[in-house]
Every structure is written in structure tokens, then in C-alpha cells.
Amino acid sequence: MAAHYEPPINWNDHEDIAMKLYERFGNEFGESKIYRIRFTELIEWVLEIPGFTGKREDCNEGHLEMIQSGWVYEWRDNQ
């Protein structure tokens, strides 16, 4: 059976990133805690995602805000 191919993930793949963060942290972070994560910390976690190809310098506040809200939706969907 062929290995499942996952396309590379970049900064504007907010939903994919949110899903990966939820997979990694599960219910360790609820809604209010997700919104309190420091952006410096969030950037590091995103850069650690397997298959993430984005560069640190291409990240901006807009991306991080979208990732946070996507993560919250992902968390809510799993409650």
C-alpha cells in the first residue's frame, strides 16, 4: 500500500495548521487558553509541524490570528 502523501503546509494553510496543533495538543488547550498563547510560542509550534515548509520570516500577525481561531474551531468541533 502506498504511503499517504500529504502536501506541504505553508503559513496560509490555516485550517491544516490548526488541525495539526489540535492533533498535537488535544484538550490540553481550551478556547481561552488558545487565545492566550504568545505568538512567539505559536510560531515555534507551527515550525515544528511535520511537512511545514513556511519560513519564519513569512509569518505575520494575520496568519497567527487565523491559526488561533482555526484551532479554537477545531477544539470546539471535538468537544
N, CA, C and O atoms as a CHARMM CRD file, in Angstrom:
* protein
*
  316
    1    1 MET  N      0.84300  -1.19300   0.00000 PROA 1      0.00000
    2    1 MET  CA     0.00000   0.00000   0.00000 PROA 1      0.00000
    3    1 MET  C      0.88700   1.25500   0.00000 PROA 1      0.00000
    4    1 MET  O      1.84700   1.34000   0.76600 PROA 1      0.00000
    5    2 ALA  N      0.56800   2.19700  -0.83800 PROA 2      0.00000
    6    2 ALA  CA     1.37700   3.41700  -0.94600 PROA 2      0.00000
    7    2 ALA  C      1.19400   4.28300   0.29500 PROA 2      0.00000
    8    2 ALA  O      0.11400   4.33200   0.88400 PROA 2      0.00000
    9    3 ALA  N      2.25800   4.95800   0.67600 PROA 3      0.00000
   10    3 ALA  CA     2.19000   5.86400   1.82300 PROA 3      0.00000
   11    3 ALA  C      1.26200   7.02400   1.47600 PROA 3      0.00000
   12    3 ALA  O      1.20800   7.47400   0.33200 PROA 3      0.00000
   13    4 HSD  N      0.54600   7.49000   2.46900 PROA 4      0.00000
   14    4 HSD  CA    -0.37100   8.62000   2.25700 PROA 4      0.00000
   15    4 HSD  C      0.45400   9.88600   2.03800 PROA 4      0.00000
   16    4 HSD  O      1.25400  10.27400   2.88900 PROA 4      0.00000
   17    5 TYR  N      0.24800  10.52500   0.88600 PROA 5      0.00000
   18    5 TYR  CA     1.00300  11.73900   0.58700 PROA 5      0.00000
   19    5 TYR  C      0.30700  12.95100   1.17000 PROA 5      0.00000
   20    5 TYR  O     -0.87700  13.17900   0.92100 PROA 5      0.00000
   21    6 GLU  N      1.03900  13.71900   1.93900 PROA 6      0.00000
   22    6 GLU  CA     0.49000  14.96800   2.46100 PROA 6      0.00000
   23    6 GLU  C      1.21800  16.11800   1.80000 PROA 6      0.00000
   24    6 GLU  O      2.44300  16.21000   1.88700 PROA 6      0.00000
   25    7 PRO  N      0.47200  17.00700   1.13400 PROA 7      0.00000
   26    7 PRO  CA     1.13200  18.15500   0.50400 PROA 7      0.00000
   27    7 PRO  C      1.79000  19.03400   1.55800 PROA 7      0.00000
   28    7 PRO  O      1.36000  19.04900   2.71100 PROA 7      0.00000
   29    8 PRO  N      2.82500  19.76200   1.17100 PROA 8      0.00000
   30    8 PRO  CA     3.48900  20.64100   2.14800 PROA 8      0.00000
   31    8 PRO  C      2.51300  21.67600   2.70700 PROA 8      0.00000
   32    8 PRO  O      1.58200  22.10100   2.02200 PROA 8      0.00000
   33    9 ILE  N      2.73500  22.06800   3.94100 PROA 9      0.00000
   34    9 ILE  CA     1.87800  23.04500   4.60900 PROA 9      0.00000
   35    9 ILE  C      2.63300  24.37200   4.68000 PROA 9      0.00000
   36    9 ILE  O      3.82400  24.40700   4.98900 PROA 9      0.00000
   37   10 ASN  N      1.92400  25.45600   4.39100 PROA 10     0.00000
   38   10 ASN  CA     2.53600  26.78200   4.45500 PROA 10     0.00000
   39   10 ASN  C      1.69500  27.69100   5.35700 PROA 10     0.00000
   40   10 ASN  O      0.63900  27.28300   5.84100 PROA 10     0.00000
   41   11 TRP  N      2.16700  28.92400   5.58100 PROA 11     0.00000
   42   11 TRP  CA     1.50400  29.84600   6.51400 PROA 11     0.00000
   43   11 TRP  C      0.03700  30.08400   6.20500 PROA 11     0.00000
   44   11 TRP  O     -0.75900  30.25800   7.12700 PROA 11     0.00000
   45   12 ASN  N     -0.34800  30.09600   4.91300 PROA 12     0.00000
   46   12 ASN  CA    -1.75500  30.39600   4.62200 PROA 12     0.00000
   47   12 ASN  C     -2.66000  29.17100   4.67700 PROA 12     0.00000
   48   12 ASN  O     -3.85200  29.27500   4.38700 PROA 12     0.00000
   49   13 ASP  N     -2.11400  28.00800   5.04400 PROA 13     0.00000
   50   13 ASP  CA    -2.93300  26.80800   5.23400 PROA 13     0.00000
   51   13 ASP  C     -3.43100  26.76200   6.68300 PROA 13     0.00000
   52   13 ASP  O     -3.14900  25.82300   7.42800 PROA 13     0.00000
   53   14 HSD  N     -4.17900  27.80400   7.05600 PROA 14     0.00000
   54   14 HSD  CA    -4.58000  27.98600   8.45200 PROA 14     0.00000
   55   14 HSD  C     -5.30700  26.77700   9.02700 PROA 14     0.00000
   56   14 HSD  O     -5.03200  26.35600  10.15100 PROA 14     0.00000
   57   15 GLU  N     -6.23700  26.21900   8.25200 PROA 15     0.00000
   58   15 GLU  CA    -7.02900  25.09300   8.76400 PROA 15     0.00000
   59   15 GLU  C     -6.16600  23.85400   8.98400 PROA 15     0.00000
   60   15 GLU  O     -6.31800  23.15600   9.98600 PROA 15     0.00000
   61   16 ASP  N     -5.26100  23.58500   8.04400 PROA 16     0.00000
   62   16 ASP  CA    -4.36700  22.42400   8.19800 PROA 16     0.00000
   63   16 ASP  C     -3.49300  22.58500   9.43300 PROA 16     0.00000
   64   16 ASP  O     -3.30500  21.64300  10.20300 PROA 16     0.00000
   65   17 ILE  N     -2.96400  23.78700   9.60900 PROA 17     0.00000
   66   17 ILE  CA    -2.11100  24.05500  10.76900 PROA 17     0.00000
   67   17 ILE  C     -2.91800  23.87400  12.05900 PROA 17     0.00000
   68   17 ILE  O     -2.45400  23.24400  13.01000 PROA 17     0.00000
   69   18 ALA  N     -4.12700  24.43400  12.07600 PROA 18     0.00000
   70   18 ALA  CA    -4.99000  24.32800  13.26500 PROA 18     0.00000
   71   18 ALA  C     -5.26000  22.86400  13.59600 PROA 18     0.00000
   72   18 ALA  O     -5.23900  22.47400  14.76300 PROA 18     0.00000
   73   19 MET  N     -5.51200  22.05700  12.57100 PROA 19     0.00000
   74   19 MET  CA    -5.78300  20.63300  12.77900 PROA 19     0.00000
   75   19 MET  C     -4.56300  19.92700  13.37300 PROA 19     0.00000
   76   19 MET  O     -4.68600  19.11500  14.29000 PROA 19     0.00000
   77   20 LYS  N     -3.38200  20.25100  12.83600 PROA 20     0.00000
   78   20 LYS  CA    -2.14100  19.63300  13.33400 PROA 20     0.00000
   79   20 LYS  C     -1.88200  20.03400  14.78400 PROA 20     0.00000
   80   20 LYS  O     -1.44500  19.20900  15.58600 PROA 20     0.00000
   81   21 LEU  N     -2.14900  21.29300  15.12500 PROA 21     0.00000
   82   21 LEU  CA    -1.94400  21.74300  16.50200 PROA 21     0.00000
   83   21 LEU  C     -2.92900  21.04300  17.43100 PROA 21     0.00000
   84   21 LEU  O     -2.57400  20.65500  18.54400 PROA 21     0.00000
   85   22 TYR  N     -4.17100  20.88200  16.96900 PROA 22     0.00000
   86   22 TYR  CA    -5.14400  20.17800  17.80700 PROA 22     0.00000
   87   22 TYR  C     -4.72200  18.71600  17.98600 PROA 22     0.00000
   88   22 TYR  O     -4.82500  18.16500  19.08100 PROA 22     0.00000
   89   23 GLU  N     -4.24600  18.09100  16.89700 PROA 23     0.00000
   90   23 GLU  CA    -3.77900  16.70200  16.99200 PROA 23     0.00000
   91   23 GLU  C     -2.63700  16.58600  18.00600 PROA 23     0.00000
   92   23 GLU  O     -2.54600  15.61300  18.75400 PROA 23     0.00000
   93   24 ARG  N     -1.77600  17.59500  18.01200 PROA 24     0.00000
   94   24 ARG  CA    -0.62100  17.55200  18.91000 PROA 24     0.00000
   95   24 ARG  C     -1.00800  17.79500  20.36900 PROA 24     0.00000
   96   24 ARG  O     -0.54100  17.08800  21.26100 PROA 24     0.00000
   97   25 PHE  N     -1.85100  18.78200  20.61000 PROA 25     0.00000
   98   25 PHE  CA    -2.13800  19.19800  21.99000 PROA 25     0.00000
   99   25 PHE  C     -3.48400  18.73200  22.52500 PROA 25     0.00000
  100   25 PHE  O     -3.70800  18.76600  23.73400 PROA 25     0.00000
  101   26 GLY  N     -4.38300  18.29800  21.64800 PROA 26     0.00000
  102   26 GLY  CA    -5.68200  17.80500  22.08800 PROA 26     0.00000
  103   26 GLY  C     -6.40000  18.78200  22.99500 PROA 26     0.00000
  104   26 GLY  O     -6.49400  19.96900  22.68400 PROA 26     0.00000
  105   27 ASN  N     -6.90600  18.29100  24.11200 PROA 27     0.00000
  106   27 ASN  CA    -7.67500  19.14300  25.01400 PROA 27     0.00000
  107   27 ASN  C     -6.82300  19.84200  26.06700 PROA 27     0.00000
  108   27 ASN  O     -7.34200  20.42100  27.02200 PROA 27     0.00000
  109   28 GLU  N     -5.50500  19.77700  25.87800 PROA 28     0.00000
  110   28 GLU  CA    -4.59800  20.48500  26.77400 PROA 28     0.00000
  111   28 GLU  C     -4.86500  21.99400  26.69800 PROA 28     0.00000
  112   28 GLU  O     -4.68300  22.72200  27.67400 PROA 28     0.00000
  113   29 PHE  N     -5.30500  22.44800  25.49900 PROA 29     0.00000
  114   29 PHE  CA    -5.62600  23.86100  25.30400 PROA 29     0.00000
  115   29 PHE  C     -7.09200  23.99800  24.93700 PROA 29     0.00000
  116   29 PHE  O     -7.53600  23.51200  23.89700 PROA 29     0.00000
  117   30 GLY  N     -7.84200  24.67100  25.81300 PROA 30     0.00000
  118   30 GLY  CA    -9.22800  25.01200  25.50400 PROA 30     0.00000
  119   30 GLY  C     -9.24900  26.39900  24.87400 PROA 30     0.00000
  120   30 GLY  O     -8.20600  27.02400  24.67900 PROA 30     0.00000
  121   31 GLU  N    -10.44800  26.86700  24.56000 PROA 31     0.00000
  122   31 GLU  CA   -10.61200  28.13000  23.84300 PROA 31     0.00000
  123   31 GLU  C     -9.85400  29.30700  24.44400 PROA 31     0.00000
  124   31 GLU  O     -9.07500  29.95900  23.74900 PROA 31     0.00000
  125   32 SER  N    -10.07300  29.58400  25.72800 PROA 32     0.00000
  126   32 SER  CA    -9.44300  30.77900  26.31000 PROA 32     0.00000
  127   32 SER  C     -7.92200  30.62900  26.35400 PROA 32     0.00000
  128   32 SER  O     -7.18800  31.60600  26.21000 PROA 32     0.00000
  129   33 LYS  N     -7.46100  29.39800  26.55200 PROA 33     0.00000
  130   33 LYS  CA    -6.01900  29.15700  26.62400 PROA 33     0.00000
  131   33 LYS  C     -5.36700  29.32300  25.23900 PROA 33     0.00000
  132   33 LYS  O     -4.24900  29.82600  25.12900 PROA 33     0.00000
  133   34 ILE  N     -6.07800  28.89600  24.19200 PROA 34     0.00000
  134   34 ILE  CA    -5.54600  29.03300  22.82500 PROA 34     0.00000
  135   34 ILE  C     -5.34600  30.51500  22.50400 PROA 34     0.00000
  136   34 ILE  O     -4.32200  30.90200  21.94300 PROA 34     0.00000
  137   35 TYR  N     -6.32600  31.33400  22.86200 PROA 35     0.00000
  138   35 TYR  CA    -6.22600  32.77100  22.56100 PROA 35     0.00000
  139   35 TYR  C     -5.18000  33.48800  23.41400 PROA 35     0.00000
  140   35 TYR  O     -4.80700  34.62200  23.11300 PROA 35     0.00000
  141   36 ARG  N     -4.70400  32.83400  24.47700 PROA 36     0.00000
  142   36 ARG  CA    -3.67600  33.46900  25.31600 PROA 36     0.00000
  143   36 ARG  C     -2.25500  33.01900  24.96500 PROA 36     0.00000
  144   36 ARG  O     -1.28900  33.48100  25.57200 PROA 36     0.00000
  145   37 ILE  N     -2.12800  32.12900  23.99800 PROA 37     0.00000
  146   37 ILE  CA    -0.79400  31.65700  23.61000 PROA 37     0.00000
  147   37 ILE  C     -0.01400  32.82100  23.00300 PROA 37     0.00000
  148   37 ILE  O     -0.52500  33.55000  22.15300 PROA 37     0.00000
  149   38 ARG  N      1.20400  32.97900  23.44300 PROA 38     0.00000
  150   38 ARG  CA     2.05600  34.03000  22.87300 PROA 38     0.00000
  151   38 ARG  C      2.40000  33.67100  21.43300 PROA 38     0.00000
  152   38 ARG  O      2.65500  32.51000  21.11500 PROA 38     0.00000
  153   39 PHE  N      2.40300  34.67700  20.57000 PROA 39     0.00000
  154   39 PHE  CA     2.70100  34.44300  19.15600 PROA 39     0.00000
  155   39 PHE  C      4.09000  33.84600  18.95900 PROA 39     0.00000
  156   39 PHE  O      4.30300  33.04400  18.05000 PROA 39     0.00000
  157   40 THR  N      5.04200  34.24100  19.81800 PROA 40     0.00000
  158   40 THR  CA     6.40600  33.69900  19.68300 PROA 40     0.00000
  159   40 THR  C      6.38500  32.18700  19.88000 PROA 40     0.00000
  160   40 THR  O      7.09800  31.45300  19.19600 PROA 40     0.00000
  161   41 GLU  N      5.56700  31.73100  20.81400 PROA 41     0.00000
  162   41 GLU  CA     5.43900  30.30600  21.10300 PROA 41     0.00000
  163   41 GLU  C      4.70200  29.59100  19.96800 PROA 41     0.00000
  164   41 GLU  O      5.09300  28.50400  19.54200 PROA 41     0.00000
  165   42 LEU  N      3.63500  30.22100  19.49100 PROA 42     0.00000
  166   42 LEU  CA     2.83200  29.64900  18.41300 PROA 42     0.00000
  167   42 LEU  C      3.67700  29.44800  17.15500 PROA 42     0.00000
  168   42 LEU  O      3.57500  28.41800  16.48900 PROA 42     0.00000
  169   43 ILE  N      4.50600  30.43300  16.83700 PROA 43     0.00000
  170   43 ILE  CA     5.38500  30.31900  15.66100 PROA 43     0.00000
  171   43 ILE  C      6.26500  29.07300  15.77500 PROA 43     0.00000
  172   43 ILE  O      6.40400  28.31600  14.81400 PROA 43     0.00000
  173   44 GLU  N      6.85700  28.86400  16.95000 PROA 44     0.00000
  174   44 GLU  CA     7.73400  27.70600  17.14300 PROA 44     0.00000
  175   44 GLU  C      6.97900  26.39800  16.91300 PROA 44     0.00000
  176   44 GLU  O      7.48700  25.48600  16.26100 PROA 44     0.00000
  177   45 TRP  N      5.76500  26.31400  17.45200 PROA 45     0.00000
  178   45 TRP  CA     4.96900  25.09300  17.30200 PROA 45     0.00000
  179   45 TRP  C      4.61900  24.84200  15.84800 PROA 45     0.00000
  180   45 TRP  O      4.63500  23.70000  15.38900 PROA 45     0.00000
  181   46 VAL  N      4.30100  25.91100  15.11800 PROA 46     0.00000
  182   46 VAL  CA     3.95600  25.76400  13.69900 PROA 46     0.00000
  183   46 VAL  C      5.18600  25.28000  12.93000 PROA 46     0.00000
  184   46 VAL  O      5.08200  24.39100  12.08500 PROA 46     0.00000
  185   47 LEU  N      6.33900  25.86000  13.22000 PROA 47     0.00000
  186   47 LEU  CA     7.56800  25.46600  12.52300 PROA 47     0.00000
  187   47 LEU  C      7.93700  24.00700  12.78300 PROA 47     0.00000
  188   47 LEU  O      8.64200  23.39600  11.98100 PROA 47     0.00000
  189   48 GLU  N      7.46500  23.44300  13.90000 PROA 48     0.00000
  190   48 GLU  CA     7.76100  22.04300  14.24900 PROA 48     0.00000
  191   48 GLU  C      6.82200  21.04000  13.57900 PROA 48     0.00000
  192   48 GLU  O      7.05300  19.83300  13.65900 PROA 48     0.00000
  193   49 ILE  N      5.76400  21.52400  12.91700 PROA 49     0.00000
  194   49 ILE  CA     4.80000  20.61400  12.27500 PROA 49     0.00000
  195   49 ILE  C      5.48700  19.85900  11.13900 PROA 49     0.00000
  196   49 ILE  O      6.10400  20.47600  10.27100 PROA 49     0.00000
  197   50 PRO  N      5.38300  18.52100  11.13800 PROA 50     0.00000
  198   50 PRO  CA     5.98300  17.74400  10.04400 PROA 50     0.00000
  199   50 PRO  C      5.36800  18.16600   8.71100 PROA 50     0.00000
  200   50 PRO  O      4.14700  18.26200   8.59000 PROA 50     0.00000
  201   51 GLY  N      6.20700  18.41500   7.72100 PROA 51     0.00000
  202   51 GLY  CA     5.70500  18.80900   6.41300 PROA 51     0.00000
  203   51 GLY  C      5.45800  20.30200   6.26700 PROA 51     0.00000
  204   51 GLY  O      5.03000  20.76600   5.21000 PROA 51     0.00000
  205   52 PHE  N      5.73300  21.06500   7.34900 PROA 52     0.00000
  206   52 PHE  CA     5.55600  22.51900   7.24700 PROA 52     0.00000
  207   52 PHE  C      6.75500  23.10900   6.51800 PROA 52     0.00000
  208   52 PHE  O      7.89800  22.90000   6.92300 PROA 52     0.00000
  209   53 THR  N      6.49200  23.85300   5.43400 PROA 53     0.00000
  210   53 THR  CA     7.58900  24.37800   4.61200 PROA 53     0.00000
  211   53 THR  C      7.71500  25.90000   4.67500 PROA 53     0.00000
  212   53 THR  O      8.60400  26.47600   4.04900 PROA 53     0.00000
  213   54 GLY  N      6.83300  26.54500   5.42500 PROA 54     0.00000
  214   54 GLY  CA     6.88600  28.00400   5.51600 PROA 54     0.00000
  215   54 GLY  C      8.14300  28.47700   6.23300 PROA 54     0.00000
  216   54 GLY  O      8.73900  27.74700   7.02600 PROA 54     0.00000
  217   55 LYS  N      8.52900  29.70300   5.94000 PROA 55     0.00000
  218   55 LYS  CA     9.70200  30.29800   6.58300 PROA 55     0.00000
  219   55 LYS  C      9.24000  31.24100   7.68900 PROA 55     0.00000
  220   55 LYS  O      8.22300  31.92300   7.56300 PROA 55     0.00000
  221   56 ARG  N     10.00200  31.26400   8.76200 PROA 56     0.00000
  222   56 ARG  CA     9.69600  32.13000   9.90500 PROA 56     0.00000
  223   56 ARG  C      9.42300  33.57100   9.45700 PROA 56     0.00000
  224   56 ARG  O      8.48300  34.20400   9.93600 PROA 56     0.00000
  225   57 GLU  N     10.24100  34.08100   8.54400 PROA 57     0.00000
  226   57 GLU  CA    10.10900  35.48800   8.14600 PROA 57     0.00000
  227   57 GLU  C      8.85700  35.76200   7.29600 PROA 57     0.00000
  228   57 GLU  O      8.50200  36.92100   7.08200 PROA 57     0.00000
  229   58 ASP  N      8.19300  34.71600   6.81700 PROA 58     0.00000
  230   58 ASP  CA     6.96700  34.91800   6.03200 PROA 58     0.00000
  231   58 ASP  C      5.72200  34.94200   6.91700 PROA 58     0.00000
  232   58 ASP  O      4.61100  35.16600   6.43500 PROA 58     0.00000
  233   59 CYS  N      5.91500  34.71200   8.19900 PROA 59     0.00000
  234   59 CYS  CA     4.79400  34.69500   9.13200 PROA 59     0.00000
  235   59 CYS  C      4.40100  36.12500   9.47700 PROA 59     0.00000
  236   59 CYS  O      5.25700  37.00700   9.55400 PROA 59     0.00000
  237   60 ASN  N      3.10700  36.35700   9.68500 PROA 60     0.00000
  238   60 ASN  CA     2.66000  37.66400  10.16300 PROA 60     0.00000
  239   60 ASN  C      1.50800  37.48800  11.15200 PROA 60     0.00000
  240   60 ASN  O      0.98400  36.38800  11.32800 PROA 60     0.00000
  241   61 GLU  N      1.13300  38.57000  11.78000 PROA 61     0.00000
  242   61 GLU  CA     0.10300  38.53200  12.81400 PROA 61     0.00000
  243   61 GLU  C     -1.22400  38.00200  12.27800 PROA 61     0.00000
  244   61 GLU  O     -1.93800  37.27700  12.97100 PROA 61     0.00000
  245   62 GLY  N     -1.54500  38.36900  11.04700 PROA 62     0.00000
  246   62 GLY  CA    -2.78900  37.90300  10.43400 PROA 62     0.00000
  247   62 GLY  C     -2.84200  36.38700  10.34700 PROA 62     0.00000
  248   62 GLY  O     -3.86400  35.77500  10.65900 PROA 62     0.00000
  249   63 HSD  N     -1.72700  35.77700   9.91700 PROA 63     0.00000
  250   63 HSD  CA    -1.66300  34.31500   9.85100 PROA 63     0.00000
  251   63 HSD  C     -1.87300  33.70900  11.23200 PROA 63     0.00000
  252   63 HSD  O     -2.64200  32.76200  11.39600 PROA 63     0.00000
  253   64 LEU  N     -1.18700  34.26100  12.21600 PROA 64     0.00000
  254   64 LEU  CA    -1.25300  33.71000  13.56700 PROA 64     0.00000
  255   64 LEU  C     -2.65600  33.81800  14.15400 PROA 64     0.00000
  256   64 LEU  O     -3.11800  32.90800  14.84200 PROA 64     0.00000
  257   65 GLU  N     -3.33300  34.93800  13.87700 PROA 65     0.00000
  258   65 GLU  CA    -4.70700  35.10500  14.36000 PROA 65     0.00000
  259   65 GLU  C     -5.63600  34.08900  13.70300 PROA 65     0.00000
  260   65 GLU  O     -6.50600  33.52400  14.36500 PROA 65     0.00000
  261   66 MET  N     -5.45400  33.85500  12.39700 PROA 66     0.00000
  262   66 MET  CA    -6.27500  32.87600  11.67400 PROA 66     0.00000
  263   66 MET  C     -6.02200  31.46100  12.20200 PROA 66     0.00000
  264   66 MET  O     -6.94500  30.65700  12.33400 PROA 66     0.00000
  265   67 ILE  N     -4.75200  31.17800  12.49900 PROA 67     0.00000
  266   67 ILE  CA    -4.39500  29.85900  13.03500 PROA 67     0.00000
  267   67 ILE  C     -5.05300  29.66400  14.40300 PROA 67     0.00000
  268   67 ILE  O     -5.60600  28.60200  14.68700 PROA 67     0.00000
  269   68 GLN  N     -4.99000  30.69800  15.24400 PROA 68     0.00000
  270   68 GLN  CA    -5.61000  30.60300  16.56700 PROA 68     0.00000
  271   68 GLN  C     -7.10900  30.35100  16.46000 PROA 68     0.00000
  272   68 GLN  O     -7.63700  29.47000  17.13800 PROA 68     0.00000
  273   69 SER  N     -7.80200  31.11800  15.61400 PROA 69     0.00000
  274   69 SER  CA    -9.24800  30.92700  15.53900 PROA 69     0.00000
  275   69 SER  C     -9.57800  29.57300  14.90700 PROA 69     0.00000
  276   69 SER  O    -10.56200  28.94200  15.29200 PROA 69     0.00000
  277   70 GLY  N     -8.77800  29.12300  13.95200 PROA 70     0.00000
  278   70 GLY  CA    -8.98300  27.79700  13.36800 PROA 70     0.00000
  279   70 GLY  C     -8.81500  26.71300  14.40800 PROA 70     0.00000
  280   70 GLY  O     -9.57000  25.74200  14.43600 PROA 70     0.00000
  281   71 TRP  N     -7.82200  26.88400  15.26200 PROA 71     0.00000
  282   71 TRP  CA    -7.54500  25.92100  16.33400 PROA 71     0.00000
  283   71 TRP  C     -8.73300  25.86800  17.30200 PROA 71     0.00000
  284   71 TRP  O     -9.13700  24.79200  17.74400 PROA 71     0.00000
  285   72 VAL  N     -9.28400  27.04000  17.62100 PROA 72     0.00000
  286   72 VAL  CA   -10.44400  27.09100  18.50700 PROA 72     0.00000
  287   72 VAL  C    -11.62500  26.33900  17.88400 PROA 72     0.00000
  288   72 VAL  O    -12.30600  25.57600  18.56900 PROA 72     0.00000
  289   73 TYR  N    -11.86500  26.55500  16.58600 PROA 73     0.00000
  290   73 TYR  CA   -12.96900  25.84200  15.91400 PROA 73     0.00000
  291   73 TYR  C    -12.72400  24.33700  15.94000 PROA 73     0.00000
  292   73 TYR  O    -13.64400  23.55300  16.17500 PROA 73     0.00000
  293   74 GLU  N    -11.49300  23.94600  15.70000 PROA 74     0.00000
  294   74 GLU  CA   -11.10900  22.53000  15.71600 PROA 74     0.00000
  295   74 GLU  C    -11.37000  21.93600  17.09400 PROA 74     0.00000
  296   74 GLU  O    -11.90300  20.83300  17.21500 PROA 74     0.00000
  297   75 TRP  N    -10.99100  22.67500  18.12700 PROA 75     0.00000
  298   75 TRP  CA   -11.20300  22.23700  19.50500 PROA 75     0.00000
  299   75 TRP  C    -12.69100  22.09800  19.80200 PROA 75     0.00000
  300   75 TRP  O    -13.13000  21.09900  20.37300 PROA 75     0.00000
  301   76 ARG  N    -13.47600  23.12700  19.40300 PROA 76     0.00000
  302   76 ARG  CA   -14.92400  23.09300  19.62900 PROA 76     0.00000
  303   76 ARG  C    -15.56800  21.90500  18.95000 PROA 76     0.00000
  304   76 ARG  O    -16.42300  21.24100  19.53400 PROA 76     0.00000
  305   77 ASP  N    -15.15900  21.62700  17.70400 PROA 77     0.00000
  306   77 ASP  CA   -15.72100  20.50600  16.93400 PROA 77     0.00000
  307   77 ASP  C    -15.50300  19.17100  17.62400 PROA 77     0.00000
  308   77 ASP  O    -16.25800  18.22300  17.40900 PROA 77     0.00000
  309   78 ASN  N    -14.47700  19.09700  18.44600 PROA 78     0.00000
  310   78 ASN  CA   -14.11900  17.82400  19.07500 PROA 78     0.00000
  311   78 ASN  C    -14.63000  17.69900  20.51400 PROA 78     0.00000
  312   78 ASN  O    -14.32600  16.73300  21.21400 PROA 78     0.00000
  313   79 GLN  N    -15.40900  18.69200  20.93500 PROA 79     0.00000
  314   79 GLN  CA   -15.93500  18.63600  22.31700 PROA 79     0.00000
  315   79 GLN  C    -17.25200  17.87700  22.37000 PROA 79     0.00000
  316   79 GLN  O    -17.83700  17.73000  23.44300 PROA 79     0.00000
